[in-house]
């Protein structure tokens, strides 16, 4: 990433040759501005010229995604019994997760790595009738 350099007005004198250090700073400032370097002015949304408004610009880039793509979200639960709770920012292999509604999960598993974006307490206990499965679903983000 380029570094933003503030160039004072006195460093650029009309009718005088430009110093090489100021010329390099002018050149690098263009890149630093585009990269959002610390200290650089921010580019206004109106200057982006996306050809449409920002909402449509984002939708154009997300409408082509399909479930299980990197960057997509899904309501998931563990695909098998576990005594592990997953807090926000925990990660888990997709092979351990299944699509879900609020109570049950589908069969099969997902691919990739997913980040928990909520909280998923998962416990199982025994009662007189056997094992009681207490799995809950939450929002997950595919990150790889």
C-alpha positions in Angstrom: 0.0 0.0 0.0 1.3 3.5 -0.9 1.8 6.1 1.8 -0.1 9.4 1.7 2.2 12.4 1.9 0.8 15.9 2.6 2.6 18.4 0.3 2.6 22.0 1.5 1.8 24.8 -0.9 5.3 26.3 -0.2 6.9 23.1 -1.5 5.4 23.7 -5.0 6.4 27.2 -6.1 5.1 28.6 -9.4 7.8 29.1 -11.9 10.3 27.0 -10.0 11.4 23.4 -10.8 9.8 20.7 -8.8 11.9 18.8 -6.3 12.1 15.1 -7.0 10.9 14.2 -3.5 7.7 16.2 -4.2 7.3 14.7 -7.6 7.5 11.2 -6.1 5.0 12.2 -3.4 2.5 13.5 -6.1 2.9 10.2 -8.0 2.4 8.0 -5.0 -0.5 10.1 -3.6 -2.7 9.0 -6.5 -2.2 5.4 -5.5 -2.5 6.1 -1.8 -5.8 8.0 -2.5 -7.2 5.0 -4.4 -6.1 2.5 -1.8 -7.6 4.5 1.1 -4.3 5.1 2.9 -4.2 6.7 6.3 -4.4 10.5 6.1 -5.5 10.4 2.4 -8.8 12.2 1.6 -11.8 9.8 1.0 -13.3 9.4 -2.4 -17.0 10.5 -2.4 -19.6 8.0 -3.5 -20.7 10.3 -6.3 -17.2 10.1 -7.8 -17.3 6.3 -8.2 -19.4 6.5 -11.4 -20.7 3.0 -11.1 -23.2 3.7 -13.8 -26.1 3.1 -11.4 -26.8 3.8 -7.8 -24.9 2.0 -5.1 -27.8 -0.3 -4.2 -28.0 -1.7 -7.7 -24.2 -1.9 -8.0 -24.1 -4.2 -4.9 -27.1 -6.3 -6.1 -25.5 -6.8 -9.5 -22.5 -8.4 -7.8 -24.4 -10.6 -5.4 -27.3 -11.8 -7.5 -25.1 -14.3 -9.2 -24.1 -16.1 -6.0 -25.5 -19.5 -5.1 -25.8 -21.3 -1.8 -22.5 -22.4 -0.3 -20.5 -19.8 -2.3 -17.7 -18.0 -0.3 -19.2 -14.8 1.1 -22.7 -16.2 1.4 -24.7 -16.6 4.6 -26.8 -19.5 5.7 -28.9 -20.6 8.6 -27.2 -23.7 9.8 -26.9 -26.2 12.7 -24.5 -29.0 13.5 -25.1 -32.0 11.4 -24.4 -34.4 14.3 -24.5 -34.4 18.1 -21.9 -32.4 19.9 -21.3 -31.0 23.4 -19.5 -27.9 21.9 -21.0 -24.4 21.9 -20.0 -22.1 19.1 -19.8 -18.3 19.8 -19.6 -15.5 17.3 -16.4 -15.6 15.3 -15.9 -19.4 15.9 -15.0 -21.3 12.7 -16.0 -24.8 11.7 -15.7 -27.0 8.6 -18.8 -27.2 6.5 -18.8 -31.0 6.7 -19.9 -30.5 10.3 -22.9 -28.3 9.4 -26.2 -28.7 7.7 -28.9 -26.3 6.3 -31.6 -25.8 8.9 -34.8 -24.1 9.9 -35.3 -23.2 13.5 -35.8 -26.9 14.7 -34.5 -29.4 12.2 -31.6 -29.8 9.8 -31.4 -31.2 6.3 -29.4 -34.3 5.5 -26.0 -34.0 3.9 -23.2 -31.5 4.7 -21.6 -28.4 3.2 -18.1 -27.7 2.0 -15.6 -25.0 2.9 -15.0 -23.2 6.2 -17.8 -21.3 7.9 -17.7 -18.5 10.6 -20.4 -18.4 13.3 -22.1 -15.0 13.2 -24.4 -15.7 16.2 -24.4 -18.2 19.0 -25.0 -21.9 18.7 -25.3 -23.8 22.0 -25.2 -27.5 21.3 -25.7 -30.1 24.0 -27.1 -33.6 24.5 -28.2 -35.2 27.6 -29.6 -38.6 28.6 -33.1 -39.2 30.0 -35.1 -42.3 30.6 -35.8 -42.6 26.8 -32.2 -42.2 25.7 -30.3 -39.3 24.3 -32.0 -35.9 24.1 -30.5 -33.8 21.2 -30.5 -30.1 21.9 -28.9 -28.5 18.8 -29.7 -25.0 17.8 -29.3 -23.2 14.5 -27.8 -19.8 13.9 -26.4 -17.6 11.1 -23.0 -18.7 9.5 -20.8 -17.0 6.9 -18.8 -19.1 4.4 -15.2 -17.7 4.6 -13.2 -20.3 2.5 
